[in-house]
Protein backbone atom coordinates (compact mmCIF):
# COMPACT_ATOMS: atom_id res chain seq x y z
CA UNK A 1 0.00 0.00 0.00
CA UNK A 2 2.81 2.38 0.89
CA UNK A 3 4.51 1.80 -2.46
CA UNK A 4 1.31 2.55 -4.38
CA UNK A 5 0.75 5.81 -2.49
CA UNK A 6 4.41 6.73 -2.97
CA UNK A 7 4.24 6.16 -6.74
CA UNK A 8 1.03 8.21 -6.98
CA UNK A 9 2.72 10.92 -4.90
CA UNK A 10 5.72 11.06 -7.26
CA UNK A 11 3.48 11.19 -10.33
CA UNK A 12 1.50 14.03 -8.75
CA UNK A 13 4.70 15.91 -7.94
CA UNK A 14 5.97 15.66 -11.52
CA UNK A 15 2.55 16.60 -12.92
CA UNK A 16 2.33 19.59 -10.59
CA UNK A 17 5.77 20.78 -11.70
CA UNK A 18 4.75 20.44 -15.35
CA UNK A 19 1.45 22.26 -14.93
CA UNK A 20 3.06 25.13 -13.03
CA UNK A 21 5.72 25.49 -15.72
CA UNK A 22 3.02 25.61 -18.42
CA UNK A 23 1.23 28.53 -16.82
CA UNK A 24 1.66 32.05 -18.12
CA UNK A 25 3.77 34.35 -16.00
CA UNK A 26 1.99 37.41 -14.65
CA UNK A 27 5.20 39.45 -14.64
CA UNK A 28 5.17 40.28 -10.94
CA UNK A 29 7.45 37.56 -9.63
CA UNK A 30 9.93 38.76 -6.97
CA UNK A 31 9.01 42.36 -7.69
CA UNK A 32 10.58 42.25 -11.14
CA UNK A 33 9.04 43.99 -14.10
CA UNK A 34 5.41 44.70 -14.80
CA UNK A 35 3.30 47.50 -13.46
CA UNK A 36 2.04 47.99 -9.95
CA UNK A 37 -1.43 46.77 -10.91
CA UNK A 38 -0.52 43.08 -11.12
CA UNK A 39 -0.39 42.45 -7.38
CA UNK A 40 -3.11 44.87 -6.32
CA UNK A 41 -5.64 44.05 -9.03
CA UNK A 42 -8.75 41.99 -8.49
CA UNK A 43 -8.82 38.23 -8.67
CA UNK A 44 -8.23 36.98 -12.19
CA UNK A 45 -10.65 34.56 -13.80
CA UNK A 46 -9.80 30.96 -13.02
CA UNK A 47 -8.49 29.18 -16.07
CA UNK A 48 -8.64 25.46 -16.69
CA UNK A 49 -4.91 25.24 -16.03
CA UNK A 50 -5.39 27.02 -12.71
CA UNK A 51 -8.10 24.56 -11.68
CA UNK A 52 -5.87 21.61 -12.62
CA UNK A 53 -3.08 23.13 -10.52
CA UNK A 54 -5.34 23.44 -7.50
CA UNK A 55 -6.57 19.86 -7.93
CA UNK A 56 -3.06 18.46 -8.25
CA UNK A 57 -1.91 20.49 -5.25
CA UNK A 58 -4.78 19.18 -3.12
CA UNK A 59 -4.10 15.59 -4.17
CA UNK A 60 -0.37 16.09 -3.45
CA UNK A 61 -1.16 17.26 0.08
CA UNK A 62 -3.53 14.34 0.64
CA UNK A 63 -0.91 11.81 -0.46
CA UNK A 64 1.69 13.54 1.73
CA UNK A 65 -0.55 13.15 4.77
CA UNK A 66 -1.35 9.55 3.82
CA UNK A 67 2.37 8.72 3.56
CA UNK A 68 2.96 10.29 6.97
CA UNK A 69 0.17 8.22 8.54
CA UNK A 70 1.41 5.00 6.91
CA UNK A 71 4.99 5.67 8.06
CA UNK A 72 3.79 6.36 11.62
CA UNK A 73 1.89 3.06 11.72
CA UNK A 74 4.92 1.14 10.45
CA UNK A 75 7.32 2.74 12.92
CA UNK A 76 8.88 0.76 15.76
CA UNK A 77 6.73 2.52 18.32
CA UNK A 78 9.55 4.30 20.08
CA UNK A 79 11.90 7.14 19.51
CA UNK A 80 15.42 6.56 18.23
CA UNK A 81 16.70 8.49 21.24
CA UNK A 82 14.75 6.21 23.59
CA UNK A 83 16.39 3.17 22.02
CA UNK A 84 19.84 4.73 22.34
CA UNK A 85 19.45 5.66 26.01
CA UNK A 86 18.01 2.30 27.07
CA UNK A 87 20.58 0.35 25.07
CA UNK A 88 17.99 -2.01 23.59
CA UNK A 89 18.38 -2.49 19.85
CA UNK A 90 15.44 -2.18 17.50
CA UNK A 91 15.81 -5.83 16.54
CA UNK A 92 17.05 -8.72 18.64
CA UNK A 93 19.57 -9.72 15.96
CA UNK A 94 21.38 -6.38 15.97
CA UNK A 95 24.38 -6.28 18.33
CA UNK A 96 24.71 -3.46 20.83
CA UNK A 97 27.98 -1.68 20.23
CA UNK A 98 29.37 0.43 23.03
CA UNK A 99 31.62 3.05 21.51
CA UNK A 100 32.50 4.57 24.86
CA UNK A 101 35.22 7.18 24.54
CA UNK A 102 36.54 5.91 21.21
CA UNK A 103 35.12 8.93 19.37
CA UNK A 104 37.00 11.43 21.52
CA UNK A 105 40.42 12.65 20.45
CA UNK A 106 43.38 11.20 22.35
CA UNK A 107 44.57 13.08 25.41
CA UNK A 108 47.97 14.78 25.23
CA UNK A 109 49.28 12.37 27.87
CA UNK A 110 48.44 9.32 25.76
CA UNK A 111 51.21 7.70 23.76
CA UNK A 112 51.26 7.43 19.97
CA UNK A 113 48.31 5.66 18.42
CA UNK A 114 49.46 2.42 16.79
CA UNK A 115 47.44 -0.58 15.62
CA UNK A 116 47.24 -3.56 17.91
CA UNK A 117 49.38 -6.54 16.93
CA UNK A 118 47.55 -9.83 16.80
Phi, psi and omega in degrees: 000319181296322180294322179295314180295322179294319179294317177298320180298316179293320177296319177297320180297314180294321178295319180296319177298315180298316182293320179294321179291335179283340185289152180282137178286142179266000174079008182245015183292129178057027177073016183263133171062180178071169178273178180283350184280348184293318183277324187268357182285170179292173182292129180286157179295138182286124178270171178296323179293325177294320178294321177296321179298314179297319179295316178294322179296318179296317179294324178297317179294320179297316179291329176297315179294320179297319178295324178295317180294317180296318180294324179292324179290328181273358183288166184287350177095354179222164179283153176296321179295324177297319180292326180288321182285328180277340179081006179268128180287162179294325178237152181291334182285335185284128179285149176270119180255125178260108182280335178058231181262015185291342181271352179277150177290155181293147178287155180298336180278347179289153177285185179292147181274116179232152178291150179285137178274138181260000000 
